Amino acid sequence: MTRKKSRREEPLDYAELARLLPTPGDPHLSLDRHLLLEEHLMSEIQRTAPASAPAPARRPARRVLLIGVPVAAALAGAFAFTALTNSGGTGPATATPPPVEAPVVRIEPGSTARLASTVERIAAAASAGKTPEPGPGQYIYIKSKVSYLLESHTDADDSRTLVEPLHIREVWNSPDGKQGWLDEPGYKPKGGVTLDSDVEPSLGAASYDYLKTLPTDPDALLKKIYKETKGQGNSPDQEAFTTVGDLLAEQLAPAKLNVALYRAAAKIPGVVVVDHAKDAAGREGIALAHVDQKSGDRTEWIFDPKTYAYLGSRAVQVKQADGIKPGTVINWTAVLERAVVDARKQRPGAQGTRV
């Protein structure tokens, strides 16, 4: 994408001096050099962070920005980077994999023709499914394959959209949301980081216990979502859709609430059905989708076309914006396992109950 440059008018007193000096260059660093400088900056941030600072629960970020800013002309091309990430923890960071070019897919048109019937099939599947009740001392375990957008704001190359390579992300959360763990090799310190938190649960930081208090009437639920997310996101409708999607991704919701969430989502203006979509694991599915009119991307929740079980999500750019071309996949997820386990860091097995 293009980063516009600005140059202030030079005072007349400096005109003669400017003619005597050589023309300043406009050097560019390679992408590898940019990433090296960013990695160095992040290691310095982690090294100086307070040892007791807890890592907050992450709401998957739409974008991670690498912003190149000229420090001084005398540095001849050196850049300082500000990385807006959701990294947490204070342990030694693992080597971050280099970004890859974002995949590009054909944009499948959406339709409201089968919205009501599709949502009812999804709701029926959610209602029929057996959801285990996590008890005290247990944890909700979610294993996903994910990739999120990286925007590289440099003058060296504004034609490429970079994303994280697909990688595994594992999350453990206690039912009350006060204890948890996140393991995301390459993006979090080796061994993982704590998600322990004293933050009061809310729609933006939901716990299983909190979800049990939400209304299961779709109209009442949607009204609450709009009220509590007012002023957030690019539009009220997009933020409501995003909020429901976040509850589907890395959480375990009671069956009745799951049904209400899907039926509430169908009432959001602009929601459509996309007949063909793939999750991050390559599984084909049918999707409920909504376009963010400001950023130009379409968020898709993908379901198995036969069982209507939730598979994952995808965000596809449908109109050019911020230099991102239509068809570009900017976010991609797939839920691989969802279970209740008896201890933090424990993976499903003999002691775990898969969902």
N, C-alpha and C positions, 0 to 999 in steps of 0.2 A: 504494500500500500504506500501511497505517496505521503511523505511528511513535508508539509509546506515550510519553506524557509522564509524568514523575515529579516530585513536589513534596515536598520535605522538610517535616516538621512544624516550624512556626514556634515559637521559644521564647516563653514567656508574656511575657517582658520586651518583646517587640516588638508585642504584640497591639494596644496603644493606638496606636502609631505607624502600624501597618498600616491602622487605621480612618481616620486623618487623611489618608493619602496617596490620590491618585486610583487607581482600579483599573487595573492595568497592562494594556496592550493585548497583542494576540497577532497582530502583523502578519505578512504573508506576502509574499515576493517572487514576482514572475512567473517563469515558466520561462525566459524570455529573459534576465532579470536573473541567475538562477542560472547559466545557461550562460556569461554574460559574466564573472562572477566566477571561474568555473572556468577559463575560457580565460586570464584574467589570472594566476591562480595557476600554471597549467602553463607559461606563458611565463616566469615568474619562476624556476621550477624549472629549465627548460632553459637560462636565461641564466646561472645560477650553477653548473650541472653542470660537472665537470672535463672539459676539452676532449679528454682522451685516453680517456675511458670508452667501451669498446666496447658495442655494442648486442647483447644476447644473442639467440639464436634464439628466436622466439616460439612457444610452444605455444598455439594459439588459446584465448583465455580464455573461460570460459563466461559470465562476467559482469563488467561494468565498473560500479563503484559511484560514484555522486555522492551524498555523504552530507552533508546540511545539518546544521550544529551551531550553536546560538545562541552568539554570542561574548560579548555582554553586553547587558543590558536597555537600557542607555543608547544603544546603537547602533540601537535601534528597527527591528529586522528585518534587520539586516545578518547575513550568514552567511559562515562560512569553509568551504571545500570541500576534502575530501581525495579526490583522484581516483586510484583504484587501476587504473592502466593499464599496458600493456606497451610504452609509448613508449620509443624509444631514439634515440641520435644527439644531436648538439649543434647542428646547423644551425638556421636560422630555420624555425619551424613554419609549415605552410600553414594557411589558414583551415579549421577543422573544420566540416563541414556540420552543420546543425542536425539533431537526431534526429527520427525519424518514429515514428508509432504502429505498433506491431508488427502484422503481418498475423495474421488468425485463420482457421484452416482447420477443416474437418470432421475429427474424429478417426476414422481408419480403424482397425477392430479388427485386431489381430495374431493369427497362428495358427502353431502348430508342425506343422500337418498336412503342409505341403510344404517344411519346413525342410531336410531332408536332400537332397531332389532339387534344390532351388533352389541350395543351397551347392555341390553337385556341378557344376551348370551354370556357376556363377560361377567355380569352380576350373578347369573345363575351358577356359573362355574365357581365364583368366589364363595357363594353361599353354600355350595355342596362340599367344598373343601374342608378338611378337618384342620383347624388351627390349634396347635398346642398352647396351653396356658403357662407361660414362664412363671416360675415361683421364686421366692426369695433366695438369693444366692446363685440363681441361674443367669444365663446370658443369652441374648438373641445374637446369633451368628449369621452374617451375610458375607458370602464370597462372590465377588464380581470381577468381570474383565472390563476395563475402562480405558478411555482415551479422551483427553480434553484439549481444547484449542490453546495454542501458543501464538500470540501475535508478536512478530518481530518488527518493531518500528525502527528501521534503519534506512539509510539512503542507499545501501549497497544493493539491495534486491527487494523491490516492492511487489514482485509478481508471484511470490510463493506464500502459501498459507501453511504454517507448520503446526503440527499436533504432536502430542505425546505418542510414542509407540504404544500399542495395546499392551496392557500389563495387568497383573492381578492385584486386587485390593480386598483386604479382609477386615471386617469390623465386628467387634464384640460390644454389646451394650446391655447394661443391667435393665430390668423392667422399669425402675424408677428414673433411669437416665443419669444417675449420679456417678456411675462407674463404667468404664469402657476401655477399649484398646483398639488401636488401628495399626495394621501392618501393611505397608505399601512399599515394597523394596524398590529402591531407586528414587523414591520421592519422599521418603521419610527416613529418619535415622535408623541404622541397622537394628533389627529386632523389634521395631515398632515404637509407638508413642502412646502415652496415656490419653484417654478421653474423659478422665474424671472431671466432674464439673458440679458447681453449686448453683448453676444458672437455673432459674425457674423454668420448667418446661412450658413450651408454647408451640404454636403451629410451625414456627421456624426452627425450633429445637425440641421436637416432639419425642416423648418417651412412650413406651407401651402403656404405662399406667395413665399417662395424660390422654392417650388416644381413647382409652376406655370411658373417659368423661365426655367425649364429644357426642353431639346429637347424631342419631342414626336416621333421622328424617332428612332426605336430600335437600329440601328447600331450606330448612333450618341450618343445616351444615354449610351450605353454600353462602347463606347470609352471614354466618359467623366468619367464614374465610374472607369474604369481601371486607367485612368490618375490620378484622384484625390485620389485614395486609394493605389497608388504605394508604395511598401515597408511596407504596413500594413498587419497584419494577418499572417497565416502560408503559404499562397500561393496567387498569384494574383487572381486565379479563385475562391478560397474559399472566399476571402475577397469581391469580386464582388457579389457573391451569398449572403453573409451575409449582405452586404449593402442594396441590394434590399429587403431582408427579414425584415430588421429593418424599412424600409419605409412602409411595409405592416402592421406591428404590432401595433404601437401606433401613427398613423398619419392618416390624411384624405388627399387623393391625388385626383386631378382632374381626371375625367374618362379617358380622352385621355392619361394622363400620366400612369395611372394604366395599360392600355392596352400595352403601350410601355414597362413598367417594366416587364410584364410577357413575352412578346416576346423577350426582351433583355435577360432575364434569360435563355430562351430556347437555346440561342446561347453560353452559358457558357459551356466549355468542362467539361464533367463528370456529367451533370444534367440528372437525370433519373426520371421515373414515378414509384411510389410505389402504388400498387392497393389498399392496405388496411392499414389504419393508424387511430389512435384515438387521438383527441385533449384532452386537460386537463379537459374538461367538459364531456368526455366520448363519444363524437359524432364521429361516423364512417365517414371516408372520404377517398379521393384519394389524393396522395401527389406528389409534385415536390421535389426532394431531391438531395443532393450533399454531398459527403464524404470528410471530411478533412483528407487528407492522413497522416498528421503529428500527429494529436491528436487521429485519429481513430474513430471519431464520425460522424454520418450522420445527417445533419439538414434537416428536412422535413417540407414543408409548406403544410398544410392540407386544402382541399376544399370539400365542400358538393358534393357528387357524383351525385346529380340530378340537383342542381341549379348552381354548380361550384362557389358558394360564398366562400370567404376566411373564414375559421373557427379558425385557430390557427396554432401552430407549435410544433414540437417535435424534440429533439436531442437524438439519440440512439447510444450507443457505438456499432460499428460493428466489431471492432477488439481490442484485449486486448492492453491497453496502460495506463500508470500511475497507474497500479493496478486496473483499472476499467474493469470489465468483459463484454464480448459481450452481447448485449441484454439489458444492463442497460440504463434506461431513465434518462438522466442527466439534461435536461431542458424540460419544458412542459408549454404550454400556450393555452388559449382559449379566443378569443374575444367574450365577452357576449353582449356588447352594444357599438355602435359607433354613436355619435350624435353631433349636433350643439346646444349649449345652450346659454342663454343670459347673464350668469354671472359665474364667477369662483366659484367653489364648488356647483353650481346648478346641479342637476341630471335631466335627461330627464323626461318630463312630458308634461303638457299643453304648457309650453313655449319652449320646446325643439323639435328639428326635428331629428328623428332617421334616421340613414342611413341603 
